[in-house]
């Protein structure tokens, strides 16, 4: 395209790449995916990452394609094969952070070696002058398994020589040494050589030592890029000279090795060498409070990038832009954009760079490249309309779709059941508030401290604020972040902001102030006024506003991680009322979504973001889409659920173990286990790994909840009790029969939810994404369970069967055998074929809600003369009153659906034709033989 218009996918399919499923394996599935009906394959991160990574988000080099996946040549072969089949490639890009574990990131290793004098020091968001003076000019490395002194004395830290290079060896990790620090090892070493060593060798060793000593210090002021490059080159020369000396003179090698051995034998000397490094080794437990580089959430091995620096942006995107220019990549999915300093500016810069790579002017809308951004929208929050993206990656849609299959009328019943069983009487917002406070105190206190110190410096220049103590400012920041109603705001350095930002800030400050009044030792209320003024850049002096802006933008980078950790990785695991609602993008406090609200959201997306991605499952979802779909059914039979819990409560209590903190596992964890066991219960048999999967899930859930155990402070006794309970309960024949009976009772209605949800995702406004394997049932749990291998051979056989003969008889046979998942493959394939046959209708068509009553989600897509009608039943257990597994024919009684136009429609799911002479058509006719429909109007 030469007019600047982006390539917009019709439908995507997400593949999870890793060394056991590289580019070559992906290429083998392309013909199948083309037959399935997708237009673009959406790849997990393709960039060089930590060896053995199963997800790719720990990128170690944005400038290289991952060799474990097949390298750049493998990617280009995959792209060529995709192009031959008419498929595009969308890649997942990680702009916020890099993986730094194990010495695999060359840029981070250079920073450790050269400190502030590194050519790459500007890559990473490092506080080189933190409040703790011992960290001045150093990077804190919390990698020790014990206190530093004990590790040193134990001999676990050792100096080693590797040719002409010296490293500090720790647990198999080779840490680089500052070149200048080697003077402690090399000084006077030429005098240790035997007398028979040639004078030129002796002189060369002395010259190397003097070169090391003359290297500029890493903290030298005003180093230019040329100075940094020269320092790195000189250090490289020193290494090569030493390597050459040791290779041609055994005496030099012996003297070097003897010097290394002597230093290792003397902890005091070794400590002196370590003290000269550009990093400070520390016990891993101090990371949360003292770490001085920004991370991805609280993961020490993922260091945040300063993507706002144009030099970093240019470096990080050079390879991506080359792949875009060469036609290898047609679109980009951006990971964790809320972590960026200025997301809107980043999106704009990316589109400008893409326009240059593509030789385009950028198009009328300034979006020449298809880009979707990972962004969690809270209820009522809207994506900023001027962002240079095509929409989100679909978590907002996922939340809407998720909620519409929950019966909101059961909220009080299920809430009461949950309270009585677990004893938890707190609503979700209370759990969220505590989770966000806990994360700030336990996981991210260092980041909060940096903000507090920054705010204190600002207060010192304000006569009305200079008496605020550091602890008061820190407490105010914590309370405002804990009360924040969205993941983040988008105030910019210029003072520009999104329309809702002032309201969100005011709401957070007001709530924090109210909680403060109720506290036992309230803060001076004016501290909140000062913080609010800083965050809104409210000051008449332009220079002061500029300083306020720097704080506000850093503050915004922290609210997102705190909310994500406090919600998705804490509160979601503490509040277990109905776990199908505890999903990324969802608010568990909102019990379902009315159909009218779903329609309003879908219509708005059609008008504002028609090319946003639509997700049902992702690599980040807490449960697979069909696990959730089954759990939704509990909202239709709360009393049955209550009776099940009551019937087995005696067994539950008998299997708990006594502990000082109460019975283990807690009833909250029991409640969590029961829902997951029911939701993920296999439809065909009971695989041997089911109990292992549940046990692994429960361990992760308990640690994420941080109530009785945690990642930072595991409680082995509690975790053992939890594992024993899980395995013993699921080995109990009576309970297993009872669980199977309840599962068999609700699974057809859960399957109906799954089929209806799939149809809606594939036909609603937006670009539908199918997560790998979700064309069949996805009864997975949280990662890594959701990254298990997909049986593509079986799926391809099913697809071949559909292609050979697709009619109502086959559809009914697959429906009757629904546990195999082939009926979901049918719905996916048929809907994608419908989209492919009518790209304008589904890509640009309007959205009209159709009223089919409480038990139906129906809508029409219209474009020109084209019409498609989606008919997706919901709450079918309530509709049928369990008299039949499927809502067919007479189950709909006299209910009707009003079509947008008369004419002949073809149900692409079954091949049936419906002759609609009037607009009102009985639902018993539309759904006579198959429990959902996609009706596409045939031309006259």
N, C-alpha and C positions, 0 to 999 in steps of 0.2 A: 504494500500500500504506500502510495507516495503523497497522499493528502494529509498525512499526520494522524490518521485515524488508527487507534490501537487495534491489534488483533484481540478480539474478545472471545473467549471460549464459549462453546455452547453447553458443554458438560465436562467436568473433570473427574479424574480418578487418582486418588492418592496412593503412592507406593512408598513403603518404608525401606530405604536402602541400607545395607550393611555388608560386611565382607562375605556373609553367606547368601546375600541376595544383591549382587553387584549390578552394574549396568548391563552386563551380558545376560543375566537372568531376567532383568526388566525387559530387555529387547525381545526375549523369547515370548513374553506375554503380550507384546504389542498387537499381533494379529487378533488375539482373543479380545483385547480391549476395544479394538476397532470394531469387531463384530458386535460387541456388547452395545456400542453406540456412543461412546464418549468421543469428544473431539480433542481433548488435551490430557496428557499425562502429567500429574502434579507430583514432583519428586521431593522427598525429604532432603535436607541439606547435602549438597554434593561436594562441599569444600573439604580440604584437608582437615582432619580432626584427630583427636586422641586415638591412637591405635586401638582397634577392637571396639570402638564406639558403636553401640547398637542404635543410636538415634541421630548422631551427626550435629547436635547443637553445641558441642564443645569444639568449635572450629579453632584450628591452630594456625591456619594460613588462608586468608581470603584470596590470595593470589594464586593458589594452586587447587586443582581438582584432586579429590581424594584418590590416591593410588590404590587403596584397598578396594575401591569400587571399580577400578579399571582405568583410572587416570583420565586425562583429558582426551586421549585417543579413544578410550572406551565410551566416553560421553558423546564424542562427535559421531561415533558409529551408531550409538543409540539414537541420536538426533536424526541421522541420515535415514535410518530404518523407519523412524516415526514419520519423517517427511514423505517417504515413499508410500506410506499408508495413509497420508493425509492427516496425521496427528501432530499437534503442537506439544511443546514441553514448557511447563511452568516449574520454576525452581524456588525452593525455600531459601531465603537469604537471612542471615543473622547479623544485623548491624550493631547491636547493642553490646556484645561481649565476645570474648575469646576464651578458649580452654587453655589453661596454663599448667596443667599437671604433668609430671613426669619428665620435664625437660624437652617436650616435643614442640613447643612454640618458640621459634627462633627469635621472635621480636621480644618476647618476655625474657628469654634467656640473655639477650643483649642488654636489657634494662638491669637485670640482676648483676651482670658483669660490670657495666659502666655507670649505673645509677643515672643521675640527672644529666650526665655527659653522653648518654646513649643516643644514638641516632633515632631511636624509637621511644624516647622518654615521653614525647608528646602524644603517643598512641593511647596511653592508659591514664585513667582518672586517678592519679596518685596524689595524696596530700604529703608533699615533701617536708612541710613544716607544721606538723601536728602539735597539739598541746603537750604531749609527752615528749620531753626534750631528748630522751634517749633515741627517739625515732627520727630525729632531725636528719634529713638527707638520706634516709633509708626506707626500704620497703619491709613491712612486717611479713615474715613468712611463718605462719602458724602450722608447722609441719612435724613438730616433735611429738613423740608419744608420751613424754614425761617432762618434768621440769628440766630446763637447759643444763643446769649444773650436773644433774644425775645422768643425763644422756652423755654429756662430755666425759664424765668420770668413768662411765661404763665402756667407753671405747667405741660406741656406736657411730660417733663422728670421726671420720678418718680422712686425712689428706692422701691423695693418690696422684701418681704421675701417669699420664697417657701420652707417651711420646714427648713432645715439647709443651704439652698442655697439663695444667694442674687443676684438679677438681676436689671438691669436698664431698665425700661419699656418705650418704645417709640413707639407710634402708633400701639400698639399690639405686637410689636417685643420685645422679652426679650434678652437684650444684657448681656453677661457674665461679671462678674467683676474680676479684678485681685485679687487673694486670699490675696496678701500682702496688698492691699489697704483697706481691711476690718478692719485693725487696727484703722482706723479713726472712725469706727462705734463701735468696740468692746472694745477699750482701756478704762479700768476703769469701765466697765459695771457691773462687779461683785459687785461693791460698791453700785450700784443702787438697788440691790435685797433687799427685806424686811428682817428684822432680823430673822424671823422664818424659813427662807430657810436653809435647812441642809448645814453644812459646806462643805461636799464633793461636793455638787452641785455648791456652790460658788467657791470652789477651781478649779473645772473642767472648769467653764466658764473663770476664770482667766488664766488657763493653755492653753485653746484654743486661747485666745488672744495672749499669749506669743508665741505659735506655729506659729500663723499668722505673728507676727512681726519678727520671726527668719527665715522665708522663704527667700531664696536668691532672690535678685532683678532679674527681667527678663533680665536686661542688664548686668548681671554679666559676666565677660570675661571668655573665655575658659571653658564653660560648656560642660561636656561630655554627651554622650547619657544616661549614668547611672544617672548623675546629673538631667537631664531633667525628666527621668522616676521617680526618687525619689521625685522631686518637685511635679509632677502631683499626685503621690500617697499620699504625705503628704497633698496636697490640698483636695484630696478626703476624707482623714481621718478627716480633719477639718470639712468638710461638714457633714459627718456622725455623728461626735461627737455633733455638734450643733443641728442636727436634733433629736438625741437621747435626748439631754438635754431639748429641747423645748417640746418634746413629754411627758417626765416624770415629767416635772416641769412647771405647768402653770405660775408660777412667772417668770421663764426664758423667756417663750414665750411672756409674757406681756412686760417685759423689752426690749426684742429685737424689738417688734413691736413699742414700745414707741420711741426707738432710731431711727427707720426708719421714723416714723412720724415726729420727731423733725428735722431730716435731710431734709425731703421733705419740711418742713415749712421754711427752711432757705436756700435760693438759694446760698448764699456764701459758706455754708458748703457742699451743694450738688455739687457745682462747684469744690470745693477742692477734693472731692471724684472722680469726673469725670476726673479731671486733672491727677489723679494717674493711670488711665487706660492705657492699651497698645494700645489704639486707640484714635484718635482725632475725635470727632463728628463735622461735618461741613455741611453747606448749600449745597444741591445737585448741585447747579450751579457752585461751585468751583471745581467740580470733574475734569473737562477736563484739567484744568491748574495745579492743585496741587496733583492730585492722585499719590500715590507712590507705587502702585502695578500694574504690567502689567495685562492688561485685554484682553478679546476677543473683538477685535475692540474697540469700545468706550462704551461697555456695562458694567456698574459698577458691576452688579450682576454676572458677569462671570470672575473669577480670573484665570490668566494663571498659568500653572504648570511648574516647572523646571524639565521637563522630561529627560533632559540631566544628571541629578543626578541619578546614578545607584540605589540608595535606593528608589527614587521615582518611577523609572521604574519598579523595582521589586514589589513594593507594588501595583502599578496601574494595573499591568498585571497578578497578581497572580490568580484572579478568571477567567479571560479570558483564561489563559493557562490551568487551571483546566478543563474548559469546552471543550477546544480543546483536551486535553489528554483523556477525557471521551467520545469523539466522539459526543458531543452535538453540537459543532460548527465546520464547515468545511472551513470557510473562513472569512475574515475580510475586511470591507470597512473602511478606515481611514479618519476621518474628519479633515479638515483644517491643513494639514501637513506643509504648508508654515509658520505656526506660531511657529514651533519647532526650537530650537537652531541649531540643525544639523540634518535635515531630513534624509540624506543618512545614517548617523550613527544610527539613530533611526530604520530605516527599517532593517538594518543589525542586530541590537540587537534583534529586534522582531523575525526575522527569526531564529536566533540562539536559542532564548528561545523556539520558537515553535518546533524546531528540538529536543530539549531536552524533551519537553512535549510529543512529538510523538514517542520518542525513535528512531529517525532517525539520519543519519549522515548529513542530510541537502540537499542531492541530488547534482547532478553535477552542477546545477546552483545556489545553495545556497538559494533556495526558496521552502522549503518543505510545506509552507502554502500559500494558495491562498490569496493574498493581493492586493487590489487596493487602490490607494491614490487619495484623492481629490486634484487636481492640475489644475489651470487655465493656459493654454498655450496660449501666445499671438501669433498672426500670424507670422509664421516663426520660432517660438521657438520649441525646441524638448525636450521631456522628457529625462533626463540624462540616458544614456544606462546602467550604472552600478548600478542603484538603485535596491534594492532587493525587487521589487514589480512586479506584473504582468501587470501593466499599470495604467492608470488613471481611474477615475470613469465615464468618458465619456463626459465631457463638450467640449473637443476639437472635438470629433466626432459630437456632437450636433451642434456646430458652422458650421462645414463643411456641414452637412446635411441641416441645416437651410438655408445656403446661396445658395445652388444649385437650390432651387426652386424660386429664385428671378431673375427677368430679369434685368441683369446688364445694358442693353441698355437704361433703363428708368431712370438712375441715375440723369442725368441733369434735366429731366422733373420733377421728384418728388422733387428734391432739390429746384427747382424754385418755385414750388407750395408751399412748406413748407416755404420758405423765404417770399413769398408774403403774405401768410396768417398770419404768426406769427410775421414777422419782424426780426426774428433771422437770421442773416447773417454769424454767426460764424460756421466754420466746427467743427466736433466732437473733434478733438485734442485740440482745444482751450477750449472747455467745460471741457474736461478731465483735462487739466492743471489747470484750475481755481478750479475745484472740488477737486483736490489733495491738492492744496494750502489751500483751505477753510477748508478741513478736518484737516489739520495740525494745523490751527489756532484756530478752534472752537471745534473740537472733540478730537483731540489727541495732544494738545500743551504740556501737561505734559510729554508725551513720548518723544517729540522732545526736550524739555528742559533737560531731563535726558541725552539724547545723546549729546546735546550741552555742558553740564557740563563735560561729559566724554571726549569730544574732547578738551575742554579747558585744562583739566589736562594733556592731551598728548602734547598740544601745549606749555605748560609751560616748558617742558623738551627739546624743540627744539628751538635753538637760533634764527633760521630764522622764527619761527612761534609764538614766545611767545608774540608778540605785537598784535596778533589778539584778538579783543574783543569778549566777550561772545555773544553779539548780532550779530556780523559779522559771527561767526561760526554757530550760529543758523540759520541765513538767508541762508548761503551756504548749510546747510543740507536740509532746506526746498526746495530750488530751485533744488537741485540734485534729491531729492525724487520725486518732481513734474514732473521732466523730465525723470524719470526712464522708460525705454521701456518695462520692464517685471515686474511681481509681485515681484520677488526677485532673487538674485544671491545665489550661494552656496559655497562661499569661506569657507574653513575649517581652524581650528586652526593651522594645519600643513602647511598651505599655498596651499594645494591642492584646485582645483576649477574645475568647469565644463568648457568644451571647450569654450562656448560662454560668460562666465562671464566677462572676461577682456573687450570684445567688448561692452557689455551692460554698464559697468561702464564708459568706455571712452565716449560712446555715451551720457550718462546722464550728465556727467561733461561738455562735449563740448556744449551741448544744454543749460545747466544752465549758462555756461560762456557767451554764445551768448546772452541769454536773459538779463543777468546782464549788458552787454554793452549797451543794448537798454533802460535800466531802468533810472529813473530820478536821482537816487543817487547810482551809481554803487559801488559795493564792490571792494576792492583790488583784482585783478584777481588771485593773488598768494594764496588767501585763498582756491580757488578751487583746485589749485595744491596740497596744503597740504592735503586737504580732499581726493583727489584722491590717494595720496601716502599712506595714512592710510588705505583706503579701499582695496588697492591692496597689502598691507603689504610690501611696498617698502622701506626697510631700511636695511642697512648692519648688524646692531646689532641684534643678535637673541633675546635678552631680550626685545628690543623695538618692534620687529616684533610680539612677543607674546602679548604685550600690545595692539598693533594695531589690532591683530586678535580678541581680546576680544571686541573691539569697532565694528569691521567689522561684527562680528556675531550678535551683538545686533542691528546694523543698518539694517541688513538683516531681522530681525524679525519685523521691523517697516515698511519697504517698502511694504510688502504684505498687511497689514491692511489698509494702506493709499491708496493703489491702489484699493483695494476692495471697501472701503467706497467712494473714490473719483470717481470711475467708476460706479460700480453696484448700489450704493446707493445715487449717486448724479448726475453724468453726464448722466446716462441712463434715468433719469427722467427730464433732462433739454433739451436733444436733441431728438426731436420727429419726425424726418424726415420719417422713416418707422419703427414703433415700433416692428415689428416682428424680426428685427435685433438687438434690444436692449435686448440681452439675455446673461445670464451667460456663459462665455466662448467665446462670440462673440465680435467683434469690430464693433460698429455701423457705424464707418467711412468707413468700407469695404462694398460696396454695392453688396452683393451677392458673389457667388463663381462660376467660370467657371467649367464646367463638367470635363475638363481635370485636373484641380487642385484638384477636389474631387478624381478623380482616382489616382492621384499621392499620395495623403494622405492615401487613403485606401490601396494602394499597400505597402507603407512604413509601415503601421500598420501591415499588414499581415506578413511582413518580420521581424519586430523588436518587436512588441507587439501584437502577435496574440491572446492573452487572455485578452486584455484590455476590460473594460466595455464599452458598447455602450448605450448612453442615448438619449431619446427623450424628456421626461419630468422628472423632479425630484421635491423633496420637496422645492428646492431653485429656480426653474425657475420662471421668471417674468410673463410668460404666458404659458398656456398649449399648447401642441404641435399642436393641431388642431385650437386653436385661432391664433397661428402664421401662420399656413398653409393657413388660409383664408386671413390673411392680406398680405401674399406674393402676392396674386392675384392683389393687387393695383399696383404692378410694371408692370402689363400687360395692365392696362387701366388708365394711369395717367390723361388723358384728361377727362374721365368720373368722376374721383375723383375730379378733379378741378371744373367740372360743378356742382357736388353735393355741394361742399363747396360754390360756388358762389350763387347757388339757395337759400341756407338757411342762407347766411351771414347776411342778414338784421335781421332775427329772432335772430341770435346769439347776435348781437349787442344790440338789443332791450331788451334782457334778462340780459345783464350785468348791474352791479350796479356801480355807481360812488364811487370812494374812493380817498384819498389823493395820493395814489401810482399808480393811474391809474385804468381803468375799472376792475371790479372784476366779474367773474374770468378773468385772462389774456387770450389772444388769444392762447397762448402756451398751457394753460390748456384745453381750448376748443378743440384744435387740438388733444390733448392726449385723451380727453373724446371720441371724435368722432371715433377714431381708435379702442379704446377698446370696445365701444358699437357695432361697426360693427364686430370686431373679435370674441367677446364672445356672440354675439346674438344667443339665443337658436334656434336650428333647428326645434324643435317641440313646438309650442305655445310660450307664453311669461309668464314664471313663475312669481308669485308675488314678489319673492325675487330678480329678475334681477336688478331692479333699486336700491335696497338696496345694492346689491353687487357692482354695479358700483359706487355708492356714497362712499362706504367704500374704494374702490380702489382709487378714486380720492383724498380722504383725505390723504391716505398714499402717493400717488404719489406727491402731492403738498408739503407735509412735507419733503419727501426725496429730492425733488428738491431744497428746502431751498431758494427759490426765494421770495415768498410772505408770507410764513409761514414755520414753521419747528417744529420738535419734541422738540427742546430745547426752542424755543420761539414761541409758537403757536399764530396765529392772529385770534381770534374768529370771528371777523367781516368778514375777508376774507373767512374763512372756512364756515361760514354760507352762504355767497354769492355763494360759489362753490356748496354747497349742494342744495341750492335753484335753482340754474341754472340747475344742473343735473336733478333734479326731475321735474322742470317745462318744460324743453326741452323734456324729454322723456314722458311727459304727453300730449304734443302738438300733436293732432291727425294728422295734416298734416305732421309734421316732422317724426312722428313715421311711417306713411305710406311710406314716402320717404326712411327712413332708411331700412324699411322692404323690399322695392322694390330693393334697391341696394344689400341688403343681399341676397335676393333670386336670384339675377342675378349672383352673384359671388360664392355663396356657393357650387354649384356642383364642380367648379374648385378648390375651397379650399379643398373640400372633396377628390378630386383626389390627391392633394398635400399630404393630410394626409395619404391616402392609400399608395401612392408611398413611402412616407417617412417611414411608418411602415414596408413595405416590405424590403426596403433597410436596415433599422436598424436590421431586423431579419435575414438578409442573408449576410451582409458584414463581413469582418474579424473582429473577436472580440467576446465578450460574450454579447449578447443583453439583456438589462434590460427593463422590462415593468413596468412602474410606476402604482401603484394601480388604476384600472379602465380604463387604457388607451387602453385596448382591445376594448373599446367603445370610442365614441368621448370624448375628453378632451378639453372643451371650458372654462377652468378655467382662472382666473387671478392670481395675486401674492398671496403668503401666507397671511392669512390663507385660502383664497378661494380655494387653490389647495389641502387642506386637508379635504374637505367635505366628508361625508360618501359615500361609494360605494354601489350601489344596486347589491349585489352579487346574490341575488335570481333571478333577471331578467337576469343577465349575464349567470347564470347556465342554465336557461331555453333555452336561445339562443344556448348555447353549446350543450345541449341535442338534439335540433332540427338539428344541424349540424351533430352530430354523427349518427343520425338515417337515414340520407339520404343526402349525399353531392354530388351534381352534378351541371352541368351548369344551369339547370332550376332554382335550388334554388339560385345559385349565382346571376342570373339575377333578381330574385324576390327581393332579399336583396338589390341589386344595385338600383332597381327602388324605393325602400323604404329607401334610404340611410339616411334620417334624423333620423331614429331610432338608427343608429350606429351599427346595426347587421352586416352590410357588413364589417365593420372594425374588428369585432369579428371574422368573417369568415377568413379574411386575416391573422389575428394574429394566430388563431388556425391552419390554414392550413400550414402556414410557420413554425410554431413550430413543427408540426407533421413531416414536411419534414426534419427539423433539427434532430429530434429524430430518424428518420429512417436512417439518414446518418450522424452520429456524426463525423466520421473522415473527411468527405468531408467538412463540415462546420466548424469543429474545427481546422483542420490542412490544409485545401485546399488552394492552391494559389489563386491569384487574377489577372484576365485578363480583362482590359477594353474592352468593345465592342462599336464600333462606330455605333450609330443609328441616328445620326444627332442631331440638336439643341434641339429637343423636347423630347429627351429620355436620361435617365440615365440607362445604361445597363452594366452588367459585368458578367463574368463567374467565378465560383469557381470550381477548378479541383483538384482531388486527386486520383492517380492511374487511374482506369478506370471510376471513378465517375465524373460526370459533372452536375453542376446546373447553370442555367442562370436566372438572375434577369432582368426583363423588367419593368422599372418604368417610365412612362411618366411624363413630366414636362411642364410647360407653356402651358397647354392645352387650355386655353381660346384663346391664340394667334393662336394655331394650328387650332382649330375648327372655329375661328372667331365668336364664340357664336352661330353657326348654330345648335349645339347639345350640350347637357350638358356633354357628355362623348366622349372621343376620341376613337371611335370604327371604325373598318373596313375601309371604303372608306376615312375617315378623314386622313388616313396616306398616301393616294395617292400611289405613286410607291416607297416609301421609303422601304428599306430593312434592315435586321439585319444579320450580319455575325456570325454564330454560330461557336464555337471552333471545333466541330466535327459533322459529320452526324449521323443519327440514329433516333430512336423513342424517343421522349420526352413526358413526361406527365406534364401538367400544374396542379400542386397540388392545385391551387386555385379553379379550376373548374372541375377537373377530365378529361378534354379533352386530347386527344393524338395528337401529331404533328409528322408526318413522314417527317423528313428532309433528302431528298435524296441528296441535295446539301447544301453547307455551307450557301449560301445566301437565306434567307427566307423573303418573304414579311411581313412587319409589319401588313398590313391589314389582313393577315391570322392569325398571332399570337394573335392580339388584335381584332379579328373579333367580339366577343360577350362579352368580359369582358375587362375592361380598364387597366389591368396589368397582369403580368404573372410571375410565378416561374416555370421554365421548368427544370425538373430533368430527365436526360437521363436514359432510362431503359437498363438494361444489355441485351446483345444479346442472 
